[in-house]
């Protein structure tokens, strides 16, 4: 896009009606899965083109797992505030050193208000794909589908589910449904929340694409849940390419309908990539982990005429920021009294101002042993990152990548400190070398716990070391 075209688009945008919103959330899709973020194994021309026409964020964050991120999106609040800080229906080990705080098992409509706020502002709203913040994993499994989702602010809910389309995890079907929703919206502005099931395991993609990558020498997976020693497999890379192909088809439909210039497109993911599927290097670990590979995600936003094309930004952002951003874009407001923990990204998107925020927070007081995580909480303040383990932690020393579910359990609280600018791989713990900075950030984290009502896990008096580790 030339500067003259950008200027014309800017003028047209100022005169246009409120923009449509297409929000695409990929599942377990790591920060480096698109080509524009460094993937050399699979081509993603549609997503790369989206980045060339919009803004690509370099340090965008989510929660380390699915449900907390989706809850943060629809509430604009941290899980520490809402109580939805763990995956819905995920079971804690019966014998653990710490007893975790009680979590919410579902986010109610009076908290998950993003869609209802947009609908109240005149938008036609639709949800397509994965739900996973209340009742069921996917929208298609909800009884009385339309009635149920109207409570959450949606006019339309897609019946297309992952289990009905096992050959590609419903990527094509959900794209078809999204197109039908857009075409049926009429003159009203629309909000389409497209939550894909891919690239989450089970690994599945169209056979022709799998064959394509196998012919190039990539291993075929021996396990549908992925193996570290085989990564990246032909099936995983086929999933990445298939998602991009369907993303391209969706963007082409916006062009055909003449809606590209008046549509905000957001592409991001729900957590870091699964380490068994793909490496997050140079970032440490992957999905489920408090380290950078567990929470760093791709984030691309395109809005012709408002966002300078082909730009990047290193502002640390979080999923909680999407709610206030969409409220400002749509001229909408959250319900009275609904506190938003996030900030609108619009000043950053327009390259007019920086966010007035220094610190992002996370709270995961749970055992997610498959990812090597015991109860912990952490923050990023500028280039500093502090991780606090509440009462125990797993030492993976001696564990192989394919067999590191548990590691050795170490008793006692532990605090780690990293400087991300100098050490993005989080290899040098500076907590002992920088005690003043560690104490300062720990005090900030504790103040945040108090403000949000977050509760620390407590020692389990019934813990039996002889029964550790628990059965897989």
Phi, psi and omega in degrees: 000127180283167179297323179295316178298319178298319178296319177294320178297320180299317178296315180297321182295320180296332183266350186278170175287174178304140187285153167289162181227120174248112182249113183250122181243113176273157187251126180056033185261104189296165183301331184254022179287322178283154177301323182291349174254004173120357180293122179254354185268325181233141179275137177227063185298326182291315180290323177297320178295322177301319179293322179293335181261000181216215182242135178250124181269137185267336180226063177267139183237156169228189169281165184284351178216174194297293188303314180301324178293315180296323176295320178296323179297310187279342178256336187070019185232153174292151176298334177297330180275318184276340185084358177261080185245012177218166180291132179305132176072004176287129187264130177283153177297142182293327181243100181226156183291329180243148173262122186277156175296154178290133180256157171290141180263354178198146175265123185279159182300334180281355175251318179275079194251008182302307183295320181293326177293321177291320178296319178297337179271005175104010180271144165274130190239143180216142175244135183222116175110230190279139180251277166065026169238000177193138168068299185223159181293317183233151183303325185296341183271355182284132174285149182051057190311304184295317180298317180300310186282343173298329177296331180265006175096011182257132175279334184221140174228128184286137175277359183282120181238163183300319186291336178280344182227065186293340184291334179217019178059032173068018180300312181292316181298319180290326175296316177302315182295321179296317178298317179297320178298314181298316182293333183269356186290338179073216185278345182285149172293152184232155174235115179249118176258103182256106184250098183288157174268341180269144016258025176304145171291151012292137178291124180200135179202164179306138186302321182298322179288321177300315179299322180301313181285327176296321179294336178276356176106001177284143182293147167278143182291139174264357178217129180294348177261005172080147175234134181304317185292346182256354188292148346275137182273167178300323181294317180296313181295326176295325177296317180297315181290322180297318178300318180294320178302315181287329174297319177297320179296322180292317179293325177295325178294321176300319177299313184296327180274357181070028185250001184300315185291340182244032179229126172275125177246126177240125176239125181204191183221167187270342177189180176296163180290154179287123185299332179290338182268319186202152178282140174263008183307142010276005179283151184275138175062202183200205183319137176089344186267150174283352179281169192303323180295342180275339187234347180282132183226158171289147174214117178233131179231126178240130174211092185306132178091343180243325180252121179303130183290151175068026182257157174234159178212137183261010178299125175295123179239167181220157178307328180299342182282342183292322181301302180296330177296313181291328176298316181291319180298319186272354185067034183250171178223143174289166179303151178303130178087357180276106182285134175254124177280337182274173178235150176293134178272001186303318178299324178290317181299325180271002180058041182250337183198163174267160176287138177273068181206137180252337193228138170245150186231154173221150182216109180227077185277045188231165174261115174236078194293332180296340178249013176072025185247129168253175185305127182205170176209151182206170178216159167239123179233106187063233178268000182267144176225128179241130176242129179241121175267124193293319185203353176198165178204162182258127176262111184278007183306129179088352179274142175274155183304328180274357183216056182237035183298323185244304188073190181267128180280125178250133180276151175105151177291154180214137178235131181242149181226131180227151174250105192291330179295318181273338187217069182295341180273359178053056180258344185240104178282117185259011185301318181285325182284335182234066185297326181292315179295321178299315180294320180299311182289326177295321176297321178295319179295317179296322177297322178294321176302316181295318183294323183269349183083016180292138180248142180277146172298157179238159181296134180274111183292345182260008181298132180244104181302333182292341181259014176258138000280158177292163178298146180293000000 
